[in-house]
Amino acid sequence: MKQQRSRSKRKVFVKTPGNKLKVQYKQKKPKKLRCSECGQELHGIPNLIKARFKNLPKTKKRPQRPYGGVLCSKCSRKKIIEKVRKND
């Protein structure tokens, strides 16, 4: 019981069938991941705690493109165009 009553978990008040309120301690949801360039929220990445995220297949963890899971689609497009222009 002591492990659950910590500040890393959130309190949820649940009404029991006997019409009493009981406290349940549930895991907090993590913040959405953000693009490292512009700070926009990343799409295609589930918002799960690490224990659940670890058990997902690799294809569900991040988008299948260069810089997937690090940069948003706009920033990754810009980065790829920059690289191509530098090589020419």
Secondary structure as UniProt FT lines:
FT   TURN            2..4
FT   TURN            7..8
FT   STRAND          9..15
FT   TURN            17..18
FT   STRAND          21..27
FT   TURN            36..38
FT   HELIX           50..53
FT   TURN            54..55
FT   HELIX           58..61
FT   TURN            66..70
FT   HELIX           73..87
//
